[in-house]
Amino acid sequence: MKKREAVSKIMTHNLVKLNVNDSLSKAESLFKKNKIKHLPVVKGENVVGMLSYSDLLRISFADATDESGNYVESTVYDMFSLEQVMTHKVVCVNSDDSIRDVAKILAEKHFHALPVIEHDKLIGIVTSTDIINFFLEQYN
């Protein structure tokens, strides 16, 4: 097993992210279009929050359907700003942190995704799925 592999080896580099001024409707669209569950929120190049799809579901019935199976348009997003819904106290990891150390943070804090930074600039995101896939590859 690789002992000291850096998290930069397994993180997602092609980021989908939100600007702090973006709408929750835009967030929902990005979640569904990209089939992802977590979005870093930035102001410039600095991470100021994280939004998960679960955060949106807590405030709406985003996936609710009517009797005919059609999606119901949600107007609740207009009642909240991204800043009101996102997580503000974000734990970030450095690109050279070990995968093991990042896995430990995810497990202990019960997180599912962490922004990856380098010199305080967002450069990626690592998810629990990335970690699981890495460890599974060790058994091939």
N, C-alpha and C positions, 0 to 999 in steps of 0.2 A: 504494500500500500504506500502511496506517495505521502510522505510525512508532512511536508511544509509547502504544499501547493498554494499559491496565492489565489485569492478569490477572483482576481481579475481574469483568471483562466476560464471561469465558468459563468461569469456575470453576463447579463444582456447588455450589449454595447449600443445597439440601435434603439435608443430610448424613445418611448412615447411618454410625454410629460405634459403637465398643465402649468400655465402661468397663473400666478395668484389671482389675477383679475378675470380668469376664464369662468364661464358659467357651469353650473351643474349639468345642464343639458349637453354641453360640449363634453363633459366628463363621461356621461353615460354613453354618448355616441362613440367616444374613443374606446371605452371598455368593450362595447359590443363589436365594433369594427375590427379591433385588434385581438379579440378573444383573450383579454388579460383581466387581472383582478386587482392590480395595484398601480397607482400613478403617483410618481413624485410630483410635488408642487414646488415651483421655483419662482424666485424673484431675481431676475437677471440670471446668473449662473449658480446662485446659492439656493440650497434646499431650505424651504421654509415650512414644508408640511408633506404629509402623505395622505392620499385618499384611496380607500379601498372600495370595491364594488359593494361590500357589506355596509359601508357607511351610507351609501345611497339608498340601499334597501331599507335601512333603519328609518329613513324619513319619508319613504314613498312606497307605492305599490308599483314600482317600475316595470315589473313583469306581469302585472295584473291583466287579465283578459275579460272581455265581456262574454255574454252567452254564446255568441257566434264564434268565439275563439280569436277575435281581433284584439290587438293590443289597445289598451285604454291610454289615451294621451294623459300624461302626468303634468299638472300645472304646479305641483308642490315645489318644483325646483325654482320657480320664480319667487318663492317665499324665503329662500335661504341663499346665502352667498357661499362660495367655496370655502372661504376662511371660517365660516361658522360650522362647517361640517367636517373639514379635514382635521387630522391629528397634527397638533402643533409641536409637541415635544418629540422630535424625530431622532431616533438613534441611527447614526450613519456609521459605515465602516470604511476603512481605507483600502485602496486597491491592492496594497501589499499585505493586508491581513490574511492569515491562513484560513483556508476553507474550514478547518476544524474549529478555529476560534469563532468564525461566523456562525457555524452550525450550533455552537454552544449558546451564542446570543439568541438565535432564533428559538431554540428549545427553552431556554430559561425565561425569556421574556414573552413567550407565546406569540411571537411575530411570525408573519408569513413572507415578508419582503423587507429588504433594507436597501436604502440608497447607498451607492458606492461613490466615494469622493476621492479626489486627488488635489491637494493644495486648496481645499475648501470648495472645489468645483465639482459639480455632479458629472460623473462620467459613465455611470451604469447603475444597474439594479440587480440584486441577487435575491432569488426566492427560495423557499423551502423545497420546491420542486427541483431547482438547479442543484441543490445540495444532495437531495435523494438520488438524482440521476448520476451525480459524481460518484457517490458511494456505491451505487449499483455497478458502475463501470469497473470498479476495483475488483469485482467478483467475476468478471468475464475472462 
